[in-house]
């Protein structure tokens, strides 16, 4: 398993850069990964989605899909693409410290 230092903390990541242990995640790590993903600032709207994804994953054991986020978090698909352009489910999963959602390429 590879490791990487993000926001001053060494974490375990897979070959695609997703954290392998969600317990290692912090809000500082989220902010740094967000910048790497082209999201310069995490607003309250971003945190609503990130927090939903972390809570949902804690219950199901896997990152939620785009459909799950849009139906259960009360955020439209259009809003998700505005918050996390070009692949919102995959981006929010990385930022939230979760694995890649099922069905993502």
N, CA, C and O atoms as a Tinker XYZ file with bonds, in Angstrom:
   420  protein
     1  N      0.853000   -1.179000    0.000000    73     2
     2  CA     0.000000    0.000000    0.000000    64     1     3
     3  C      0.897000    1.240000    0.000000    63     2     4     5
     4  O      1.845000    1.337000    0.779000    81     3
     5  N      0.589000    2.151000   -0.858000    73     3     6
     6  CA     1.362000    3.387000   -0.967000    64     5     7
     7  C      0.917000    4.380000    0.115000    63     6     8     9
     8  O     -0.207000    4.325000    0.613000    81     7
     9  N      1.817000    5.268000    0.453000    73     7    10
    10  CA     1.471000    6.338000    1.382000    64     9    11
    11  C      1.766000    7.672000    0.715000    63    10    12    13
    12  O      2.525000    7.759000   -0.250000    81    11
    13  N      1.150000    8.693000    1.252000    73    11    14
    14  CA     1.317000   10.039000    0.715000    64    13    15
    15  C      1.107000   11.024000    1.856000    63    14    16    17
    16  O      0.279000   10.796000    2.738000    81    15
    17  N      1.855000   12.110000    1.837000    73    15    18
    18  CA     1.657000   13.142000    2.852000    64    17    19
    19  C      0.771000   14.232000    2.266000    63    18    20    21
    20  O      1.101000   14.851000    1.254000    81    19
    21  N     -0.363000   14.452000    2.926000    73    19    22
    22  CA    -1.337000   15.457000    2.502000    64    21    23
    23  C     -1.645000   16.319000    3.715000    63    22    24    25
    24  O     -2.003000   15.800000    4.773000    81    23
    25  N     -1.511000   17.616000    3.570000    73    23    26
    26  CA    -1.787000   18.562000    4.665000    64    25    27
    27  C     -1.008000   18.191000    5.923000    63    26    28    29
    28  O     -1.513000   18.311000    7.039000    81    27
    29  N      0.233000   17.737000    5.725000    73    27    30
    30  CA     1.101000   17.421000    6.842000    64    29    31
    31  C      0.860000   16.080000    7.510000    63    30    32    33
    32  O      1.499000   15.771000    8.516000    81    31
    33  N     -0.052000   15.274000    6.969000    73    31    34
    34  CA    -0.370000   13.976000    7.559000    64    33    35
    35  C     -0.098000   12.873000    6.537000    63    34    36    37
    36  O     -0.515000   12.978000    5.383000    81    35
    37  N      0.595000   11.825000    6.952000    73    35    38
    38  CA     0.863000   10.699000    6.065000    64    37    39
    39  C     -0.332000    9.750000    6.104000    63    38    40    41
    40  O     -0.751000    9.295000    7.168000    81    39
    41  N     -0.873000    9.461000    4.916000    73    39    42
    42  CA    -2.058000    8.621000    4.793000    64    41    43
    43  C     -1.806000    7.523000    3.766000    63    42    44    45
    44  O     -0.936000    7.649000    2.904000    81    43
    45  N     -2.575000    6.453000    3.868000    73    43    46
    46  CA    -2.486000    5.360000    2.907000    64    45    47
    47  C     -3.412000    5.659000    1.734000    63    46    48    49
    48  O     -4.563000    6.057000    1.918000    81    47
    49  N     -2.890000    5.461000    0.522000    73    47    50
    50  CA    -3.672000    5.689000   -0.685000    64    49    51
    51  C     -3.514000    4.496000   -1.627000    63    50    52    53
    52  O     -2.547000    3.739000   -1.539000    81    51
    53  N     -4.485000    4.346000   -2.530000    73    51    54
    54  CA    -4.360000    3.307000   -3.551000    64    53    55
    55  C     -3.684000    3.884000   -4.785000    63    54    56    57
    56  O     -3.246000    5.035000   -4.773000    81    55
    57  N     -3.596000    3.095000   -5.846000    73    55    58
    58  CA    -2.895000    3.524000   -7.059000    64    57    59
    59  C     -3.555000    4.702000   -7.763000    63    58    60    61
    60  O     -2.917000    5.374000   -8.573000    81    59
    61  N     -4.829000    4.961000   -7.462000    73    59    62
    62  CA    -5.530000    6.091000   -8.067000    64    61    63
    63  C     -5.549000    7.330000   -7.167000    63    62    64    65
    64  O     -6.108000    8.360000   -7.542000    81    63
    65  N     -4.946000    7.231000   -5.990000    73    63    66
    66  CA    -4.878000    8.368000   -5.090000    64    65    67
    67  C     -6.020000    8.484000   -4.102000    63    66    68    69
    68  O     -6.105000    9.479000   -3.383000    81    67
    69  N     -6.902000    7.494000   -4.045000    73    67    70
    70  CA    -7.997000    7.507000   -3.076000    64    69    71
    71  C     -7.482000    7.020000   -1.727000    63    70    72    73
    72  O     -6.723000    6.052000   -1.670000    81    71
    73  N     -7.880000    7.671000   -0.650000    73    71    74
    74  CA    -7.522000    7.197000    0.679000    64    73    75
    75  C     -8.107000    5.806000    0.880000    63    74    76    77
    76  O     -9.239000    5.540000    0.476000    81    75
    77  N     -7.345000    4.925000    1.499000    73    75    78
    78  CA    -7.836000    3.567000    1.738000    64    77    79
    79  C     -8.409000    3.398000    3.141000    63    78    80    81
    80  O     -9.073000    2.400000    3.425000    81    79
    81  N     -8.158000    4.366000    4.017000    73    79    82
    82  CA    -8.691000    4.326000    5.371000    64    81    83
    83  C     -9.396000    5.652000    5.651000    63    82    84    85
    84  O     -8.739000    6.650000    5.945000    81    83
    85  N    -10.727000    5.673000    5.563000    73    83    86
    86  CA   -11.460000    6.923000    5.780000    64    85    87
    87  C    -11.200000    7.564000    7.146000    63    86    88    89
    88  O    -11.411000    8.765000    7.311000    81    87
    89  N    -10.747000    6.783000    8.118000    73    87    90
    90  CA   -10.475000    7.325000    9.454000    64    89    91
    91  C     -9.256000    8.248000    9.456000    63    90    92    93
    92  O     -9.087000    9.039000   10.383000    81    91
    93  N     -8.404000    8.159000    8.433000    73    91    94
    94  CA    -7.230000    9.026000    8.344000    64    93    95
    95  C     -7.568000   10.418000    7.800000    63    94    96    97
    96  O     -6.729000   11.318000    7.843000    81    95
    97  N     -8.769000   10.598000    7.296000    73    95    98
    98  CA    -9.220000   11.836000    6.658000    64    97    99
    99  C     -9.375000   12.966000    7.673000    63    98   100   101
   100  O     -9.776000   12.747000    8.816000    81    99
   101  N     -9.047000   14.177000    7.229000    73    99   102
   102  CA    -9.309000   15.393000    8.011000    64   101   103
   103  C     -9.853000   16.455000    7.064000    63   102   104   105
   104  O     -9.773000   16.300000    5.846000    81   103
   105  N    -10.400000   17.520000    7.608000    73   103   106
   106  CA   -10.879000   18.613000    6.764000    64   105   107
   107  C     -9.720000   19.295000    6.042000    63   106   108   109
   108  O     -9.895000   19.795000    4.931000    81   107
   109  N     -8.539000   19.322000    6.659000    73   107   110
   110  CA    -7.357000   19.874000    5.998000    64   109   111
   111  C     -6.962000   19.053000    4.783000    63   110   112   113
   112  O     -6.580000   19.609000    3.752000    81   111
   113  N     -7.050000   17.733000    4.897000    73   111   114
   114  CA    -6.768000   16.844000    3.765000    64   113   115
   115  C     -7.791000   17.104000    2.672000    63   114   116   117
   116  O     -7.444000   17.164000    1.492000    81   115
   117  N     -9.048000   17.259000    3.061000    73   115   118
   118  CA   -10.107000   17.522000    2.084000    64   117   119
   119  C     -9.810000   18.795000    1.297000    63   118   120   121
   120  O     -9.948000   18.816000    0.074000    81   119
   121  N     -9.405000   19.847000    1.989000    73   119   122
   122  CA    -9.126000   21.125000    1.323000    64   121   123
   123  C     -7.963000   20.991000    0.338000    63   122   124   125
   124  O     -8.004000   21.560000   -0.753000    81   123
   125  N     -6.932000   20.243000    0.719000    73   123   126
   126  CA    -5.783000   20.083000   -0.164000    64   125   127
   127  C     -6.125000   19.237000   -1.398000    63   126   128   129
   128  O     -5.727000   19.570000   -2.514000    81   127
   129  N     -6.866000   18.141000   -1.188000    73   127   130
   130  CA    -7.278000   17.311000   -2.321000    64   129   131
   131  C     -8.212000   18.103000   -3.234000    63   130   132   133
   132  O     -8.130000   17.984000   -4.456000    81   131
   133  N     -9.094000   18.906000   -2.652000    73   131   134
   134  CA   -10.012000   19.723000   -3.453000    64   133   135
   135  C     -9.232000   20.632000   -4.397000    63   134   136   137
   136  O     -9.589000   20.759000   -5.568000    81   135
   137  N     -8.176000   21.262000   -3.900000    73   135   138
   138  CA    -7.361000   22.131000   -4.753000    64   137   139
   139  C     -6.741000   21.340000   -5.890000    63   138   140   141
   140  O     -6.692000   21.813000   -7.025000    81   139
   141  N     -6.264000   20.130000   -5.589000    73   139   142
   142  CA    -5.703000   19.261000   -6.636000    64   141   143
   143  C     -6.755000   18.919000   -7.688000    63   142   144   145
   144  O     -6.437000   18.750000   -8.864000    81   143
   145  N     -8.003000   18.820000   -7.255000    73   143   146
   146  CA    -9.104000   18.460000   -8.153000    64   145   147
   147  C     -9.707000   19.675000   -8.860000    63   146   148   149
   148  O    -10.680000   19.542000   -9.602000    81   147
   149  N     -9.135000   20.852000   -8.633000    73   147   150
   150  CA    -9.616000   22.047000   -9.311000    64   149   151
   151  C    -10.721000   22.785000   -8.580000    63   150   152   153
   152  O    -11.351000   23.675000   -9.151000    81   151
   153  N    -10.965000   22.433000   -7.333000    73   151   154
   154  CA   -11.965000   23.120000   -6.515000    64   153   155
   155  C    -11.176000   23.986000   -5.535000    63   154   156   157
   156  O    -10.669000   23.487000   -4.530000    81   155
   157  N    -11.074000   25.276000   -5.827000    73   155   158
   158  CA   -10.180000   26.145000   -5.067000    64   157   159
   159  C    -10.641000   26.421000   -3.636000    63   158   160   161
   160  O     -9.819000   26.620000   -2.742000    81   159
   161  N    -11.946000   26.432000   -3.426000    73   159   162
   162  CA   -12.472000   26.733000   -2.087000    64   161   163
   163  C    -13.665000   25.845000   -1.803000    63   162   164   165
   164  O    -14.539000   25.677000   -2.654000    81   163
   165  N    -13.706000   25.275000   -0.605000    73   163   166
   166  CA   -14.842000   24.450000   -0.204000    64   165   167
   167  C    -15.845000   25.321000    0.546000    63   166   168   169
   168  O    -15.575000   25.795000    1.650000    81   167
   169  N    -17.003000   25.522000   -0.073000    73   167   170
   170  CA   -18.066000   26.338000    0.507000    64   169   171
   171  C    -18.997000   25.466000    1.355000    63   170   172   173
   172  O    -18.818000   24.251000    1.441000    81   171
   173  N    -19.976000   26.092000    1.969000    73   171   174
   174  CA   -20.968000   25.353000    2.754000    64   173   175
   175  C    -21.698000   24.327000    1.883000    63   174   176   177
   176  O    -22.032000   23.239000    2.353000    81   175
   177  N    -21.943000   24.671000    0.623000    73   175   178
   178  CA   -22.604000   23.733000   -0.297000    64   177   179
   179  C    -21.721000   22.508000   -0.553000    63   178   180   181
   180  O    -22.218000   21.384000   -0.614000    81   179
   181  N    -20.403000   22.730000   -0.704000    73   179   182
   182  CA   -19.477000   21.610000   -0.876000    64   181   183
   183  C    -19.497000   20.715000    0.361000    63   182   184   185
   184  O    -19.565000   19.491000    0.252000    81   183
   185  N    -19.436000   21.347000    1.548000    73   183   186
   186  CA   -19.389000   20.572000    2.785000    64   185   187
   187  C    -20.673000   19.783000    3.008000    63   186   188   189
   188  O    -20.636000   18.697000    3.586000    81   187
   189  N    -21.796000   20.309000    2.561000    73   187   190
   190  CA   -23.061000   19.567000    2.675000    64   189   191
   191  C    -22.940000   18.239000    1.933000    63   190   192   193
   192  O    -23.347000   17.198000    2.450000    81   191
   193  N    -22.387000   18.273000    0.733000    73   191   194
   194  CA   -22.236000   17.062000   -0.077000    64   193   195
   195  C    -21.169000   16.146000    0.532000    63   194   196   197
   196  O    -21.380000   14.938000    0.642000    81   195
   197  N    -20.036000   16.712000    0.924000    73   195   198
   198  CA   -18.946000   15.914000    1.506000    64   197   199
   199  C    -19.427000   15.213000    2.778000    63   198   200   201
   200  O    -19.207000   14.015000    2.956000    81   199
   201  N    -20.085000   15.968000    3.657000    73   199   202
   202  CA   -20.580000   15.380000    4.908000    64   201   203
   203  C    -21.607000   14.284000    4.642000    63   202   204   205
   204  O    -21.591000   13.243000    5.299000    81   203
   205  N    -22.501000   14.515000    3.679000    73   203   206
   206  CA   -23.472000   13.484000    3.319000    64   205   207
   207  C    -22.749000   12.217000    2.859000    63   206   208   209
   208  O    -23.078000   11.114000    3.297000    81   207
   209  N    -21.770000   12.378000    1.981000    73   207   210
   210  CA   -21.058000   11.218000    1.426000    64   209   211
   211  C    -20.345000   10.434000    2.525000    63   210   212   213
   212  O    -20.368000    9.203000    2.523000    81   211
   213  N    -19.724000   11.126000    3.446000    73   211   214
   214  CA   -19.022000   10.430000    4.540000    64   213   215
   215  C    -20.014000    9.672000    5.429000    63   214   216   217
   216  O    -19.753000    8.536000    5.826000    81   215
   217  N    -21.149000   10.305000    5.738000    73   215   218
   218  CA   -22.158000    9.634000    6.570000    64   217   219
   219  C    -22.762000    8.444000    5.836000    63   218   220   221
   220  O    -22.965000    7.387000    6.434000    81   219
   221  N    -23.050000    8.602000    4.557000    73   219   222
   222  CA   -23.636000    7.532000    3.764000    64   221   223
   223  C    -22.663000    6.356000    3.660000    63   222   224   225
   224  O    -23.061000    5.199000    3.795000    81   223
   225  N    -21.397000    6.657000    3.421000    73   223   226
   226  CA   -20.381000    5.608000    3.295000    64   225   227
   227  C    -20.173000    4.881000    4.624000    63   226   228   229
   228  O    -19.909000    3.679000    4.639000    81   227
   229  N    -20.289000    5.603000    5.731000    73   227   230
   230  CA   -20.134000    4.971000    7.043000    64   229   231
   231  C    -21.210000    3.907000    7.259000    63   230   232   233
   232  O    -20.967000    2.887000    7.904000    81   231
   233  N    -22.394000    4.155000    6.717000    73   231   234
   234  CA   -23.485000    3.198000    6.859000    64   233   235
   235  C    -23.451000    2.063000    5.860000    63   234   236   237
   236  O    -23.821000    0.934000    6.183000    81   235
   237  N    -23.006000    2.360000    4.637000    73   235   238
   238  CA   -23.052000    1.346000    3.578000    64   237   239
   239  C    -21.715000    0.663000    3.328000    63   238   240   241
   240  O    -21.667000   -0.428000    2.760000    81   239
   241  N    -20.631000    1.302000    3.750000    73   239   242
   242  CA   -19.316000    0.729000    3.519000    64   241   243
   243  C    -18.706000    1.075000    2.175000    63   242   244   245
   244  O    -17.635000    0.576000    1.828000    81   243
   245  N    -19.387000    1.935000    1.410000    73   243   246
   246  CA   -18.835000    2.344000    0.109000    64   245   247
   247  C    -19.296000    3.760000   -0.231000    63   246   248   249
   248  O    -20.306000    4.248000    0.275000    81   247
   249  N    -18.516000    4.405000   -1.109000    73   247   250
   250  CA   -18.835000    5.771000   -1.521000    64   249   251
   251  C    -20.140000    5.783000   -2.308000    63   250   252   253
   252  O    -20.378000    4.892000   -3.123000    81   251
   253  N    -20.981000    6.774000   -2.076000    73   251   254
   254  CA   -22.248000    6.843000   -2.813000    64   253   255
   255  C    -22.042000    7.210000   -4.278000    63   254   256   257
   256  O    -21.100000    7.921000   -4.629000    81   255
   257  N    -22.926000    6.720000   -5.113000    73   255   258
   258  CA   -22.901000    7.033000   -6.537000    64   257   259
   259  C    -23.518000    8.414000   -6.772000    63   258   260   261
   260  O    -24.132000    8.992000   -5.875000    81   259
   261  N    -23.347000    8.926000   -7.974000    73   259   262
   262  CA   -23.931000   10.215000   -8.344000    64   261   263
   263  C    -25.442000   10.196000   -8.127000    63   262   264   265
   264  O    -26.002000   11.150000   -7.585000    81   263
   265  N    -26.092000    9.139000   -8.536000    73   263   266
   266  CA   -27.551000    9.029000   -8.378000    64   265   267
   267  C    -27.933000    9.061000   -6.897000    63   266   268   269
   268  O    -28.892000    9.732000   -6.515000    81   267
   269  N    -27.191000    8.344000   -6.078000    73   267   270
   270  CA   -27.477000    8.307000   -4.636000    64   269   271
   271  C    -27.314000    9.694000   -4.018000    63   270   272   273
   272  O    -28.145000   10.117000   -3.214000    81   271
   273  N    -26.245000   10.403000   -4.392000    73   271   274
   274  CA   -26.015000   11.746000   -3.857000    64   273   275
   275  C    -27.150000   12.676000   -4.257000    63   274   276   277
   276  O    -27.691000   13.406000   -3.427000    81   275
   277  N    -27.508000   12.640000   -5.547000    73   275   278
   278  CA   -28.522000   13.581000   -6.035000    64   277   279
   279  C    -29.909000   13.291000   -5.457000    63   278   280   281
   280  O    -30.696000   14.217000   -5.261000    81   279
   281  N    -30.216000   12.037000   -5.185000    73   279   282
   282  CA   -31.544000   11.739000   -4.648000    64   281   283
   283  C    -31.607000   11.859000   -3.125000    63   282   284   285
   284  O    -32.615000   12.318000   -2.587000    81   283
   285  N    -30.559000   11.460000   -2.432000    73   283   286
   286  CA   -30.613000   11.423000   -0.969000    64   285   287
   287  C    -30.074000   12.684000   -0.295000    63   286   288   289
   288  O    -30.460000   12.984000    0.835000    81   287
   289  N    -29.197000   13.421000   -0.961000    73   287   290
   290  CA   -28.609000   14.614000   -0.332000    64   289   291
   291  C    -29.378000   15.884000   -0.659000    63   290   292   293
   292  O    -29.103000   16.942000   -0.095000    81   291
   293  N    -30.331000   15.783000   -1.559000    73   291   294
   294  CA   -31.114000   16.964000   -1.903000    64   293   295
   295  C    -30.361000   17.963000   -2.763000    63   294   296   297
   296  O    -30.627000   19.164000   -2.705000    81   295
   297  N    -29.420000   17.470000   -3.562000    73   295   298
   298  CA   -28.629000   18.312000   -4.460000    64   297   299
   299  C    -28.844000   17.778000   -5.874000    63   298   300   301
   300  O    -28.679000   16.583000   -6.119000    81   299
   301  N    -29.211000   18.656000   -6.797000    73   299   302
   302  CA   -29.460000   18.193000   -8.157000    64   301   303
   303  C    -28.153000   17.816000   -8.851000    63   302   304   305
   304  O    -27.070000   18.230000   -8.437000    81   303
   305  N    -28.277000   17.031000   -9.900000    73   303   306
   306  CA   -27.096000   16.647000  -10.685000    64   305   307
   307  C    -26.417000   17.881000  -11.248000    63   306   308   309
   308  O    -25.188000   17.954000  -11.277000    81   307
   309  N    -27.200000   18.849000  -11.693000    73   307   310
   310  CA   -26.633000   20.086000  -12.229000    64   309   311
   311  C    -25.827000   20.819000  -11.154000    63   310   312   313
   312  O    -24.736000   21.318000  -11.427000    81   311
   313  N    -26.362000   20.883000   -9.938000    73   311   314
   314  CA   -25.639000   21.526000   -8.835000    64   313   315
   315  C    -24.342000   20.779000   -8.515000    63   314   316   317
   316  O    -23.314000   21.399000   -8.241000    81   315
   317  N    -24.397000   19.442000   -8.552000    73   315   318
   318  CA   -23.190000   18.651000   -8.283000    64   317   319
   319  C    -22.097000   18.938000   -9.307000    63   318   320   321
   320  O    -20.926000   19.077000   -8.954000    81   319
   321  N    -22.486000   19.026000  -10.571000    73   319   322
   322  CA   -21.497000   19.335000  -11.610000    64   321   323
   323  C    -20.956000   20.753000  -11.451000    63   322   324   325
   324  O    -19.813000   21.023000  -11.817000    81   323
   325  N    -21.767000   21.659000  -10.908000    73   323   326
   326  CA   -21.294000   23.012000  -10.641000    64   325   327
   327  C    -20.299000   23.053000   -9.481000    63   326   328   329
   328  O    -19.330000   23.810000   -9.507000    81   327
   329  N    -20.553000   22.231000   -8.471000    73   327   330
   330  CA   -19.672000   22.186000   -7.300000    64   329   331
   331  C    -18.396000   21.388000   -7.559000    63   330   332   333
   332  O    -17.306000   21.783000   -7.146000    81   331
   333  N    -18.551000   20.261000   -8.249000    73   331   334
   334  CA   -17.439000   19.341000   -8.513000    64   333   335
   335  C    -17.414000   19.024000  -10.006000    63   334   336   337
   336  O    -17.859000   17.951000  -10.414000    81   335
   337  N    -16.898000   19.943000  -10.828000    73   335   338
   338  CA   -16.934000   19.776000  -12.291000    64   337   339
   339  C    -16.214000   18.516000  -12.780000    63   338   340   341
   340  O    -15.253000   18.047000  -12.170000    81   339
   341  N    -16.712000   17.987000  -13.898000    73   339   342
   342  CA   -16.071000   16.863000  -14.595000    64   341   343
   343  C    -15.931000   15.624000  -13.713000    63   342   344   345
   344  O    -14.824000   15.253000  -13.325000    81   343
   345  N    -17.033000   15.004000  -13.407000    73   343   346
   346  CA   -17.003000   13.786000  -12.614000    64   345   347
   347  C    -17.220000   14.007000  -11.138000    63   346   348   349
   348  O    -16.343000   13.688000  -10.335000    81   347
   349  N    -18.378000   14.551000  -10.752000    73   347   350
   350  CA   -18.601000   14.930000   -9.360000    64   349   351
   351  C    -18.557000   13.772000   -8.359000    63   350   352   353
   352  O    -18.020000   13.949000   -7.265000    81   351
   353  N    -19.087000   12.621000   -8.681000    73   351   354
   354  CA   -19.104000   11.526000   -7.704000    64   353   355
   355  C    -17.678000   11.082000   -7.371000    63   354   356   357
   356  O    -17.347000   10.852000   -6.207000    81   355
   357  N    -16.854000   10.966000   -8.386000    73   355   358
   358  CA   -15.467000   10.548000   -8.183000    64   357   359
   359  C    -14.688000   11.628000   -7.421000    63   358   360   361
   360  O    -13.925000   11.316000   -6.507000    81   359
   361  N    -14.882000   12.888000   -7.796000    73   359   362
   362  CA   -14.172000   13.982000   -7.126000    64   361   363
   363  C    -14.577000   14.103000   -5.670000    63   362   364   365
   364  O    -13.722000   14.223000   -4.793000    81   363
   365  N    -15.865000   14.073000   -5.409000    73   363   366
   366  CA   -16.305000   14.232000   -4.018000    64   365   367
   367  C    -15.851000   13.030000   -3.183000    63   366   368   369
   368  O    -15.552000   13.191000   -2.000000    81   367
   369  N    -15.793000   11.847000   -3.762000    73   367   370
   370  CA   -15.310000   10.677000   -3.028000    64   369   371
   371  C    -13.844000   10.856000   -2.638000    63   370   372   373
   372  O    -13.463000   10.554000   -1.507000    81   371
   373  N    -13.022000   11.345000   -3.567000    73   371   374
   374  CA   -11.606000   11.594000   -3.246000    64   373   375
   375  C    -11.481000   12.650000   -2.154000    63   374   376   377
   376  O    -10.732000   12.474000   -1.193000    81   375
   377  N    -12.216000   13.745000   -2.307000    73   375   378
   378  CA   -12.145000   14.846000   -1.335000    64   377   379
   379  C    -12.649000   14.386000    0.032000    63   378   380   381
   380  O    -12.120000   14.813000    1.058000    81   379
   381  N    -13.656000   13.528000    0.057000    73   379   382
   382  CA   -14.246000   13.047000    1.302000    64   381   383
   383  C    -13.455000   11.912000    1.937000    63   382   384   385
   384  O    -13.818000   11.435000    3.012000    81   383
   385  N    -12.384000   11.474000    1.290000    73   383   386
   386  CA   -11.537000   10.427000    1.850000    64   385   387
   387  C    -12.121000    9.037000    1.715000    63   386   388   389
   388  O    -11.853000    8.156000    2.533000    81   387
   389  N    -12.924000    8.843000    0.674000    73   387   390
   390  CA   -13.583000    7.554000    0.447000    64   389   391
   391  C    -12.999000    6.873000   -0.780000    63   390   392   393
   392  O    -12.237000    7.486000   -1.528000    81   391
   393  N    -13.346000    5.627000   -0.990000    73   391   394
   394  CA   -12.926000    4.909000   -2.189000    64   393   395
   395  C    -13.705000    5.388000   -3.400000    63   394   396   397
   396  O    -14.651000    6.165000   -3.279000    81   395
   397  N    -13.295000    4.914000   -4.569000    73   395   398
   398  CA   -13.976000    5.289000   -5.806000    64   397   399
   399  C    -15.372000    4.668000   -5.831000    63   398   400   401
   400  O    -15.532000    3.483000   -5.539000    81   399
   401  N    -16.388000    5.473000   -6.181000    73   399   402
   402  CA   -17.746000    4.937000   -6.252000    64   401   403
   403  C    -17.876000    3.861000   -7.325000    63   402   404   405
   404  O    -17.177000    3.893000   -8.337000    81   403
   405  N    -18.769000    2.917000   -7.096000    73   403   406
   406  CA   -19.031000    1.874000   -8.088000    64   405   407
   407  C    -19.533000    2.510000   -9.369000    63   406   408   409
   408  O    -20.325000    3.452000   -9.336000    81   407
   409  N    -19.075000    1.998000  -10.490000    73   407   410
   410  CA   -19.514000    2.496000  -11.777000    64   409   411
   411  C    -18.693000    3.640000  -12.320000    63   410   412   413
   412  O    -18.899000    4.037000  -13.466000    81   411
   413  N    -17.769000    4.190000  -11.549000    73   411   414
   414  CA   -16.911000    5.274000  -12.033000    64   413   415
   415  C    -15.731000    4.678000  -12.798000    63   414   416   417
   416  O    -15.148000    3.670000  -12.399000    81   415
   417  N    -15.402000    5.329000  -13.898000    73   415   418
   418  CA   -14.283000    4.858000  -14.717000    64   417   419
   419  C    -12.990000    5.382000  -14.145000    63   418   420
   420  O    -11.919000    5.104000  -14.684000    81   419
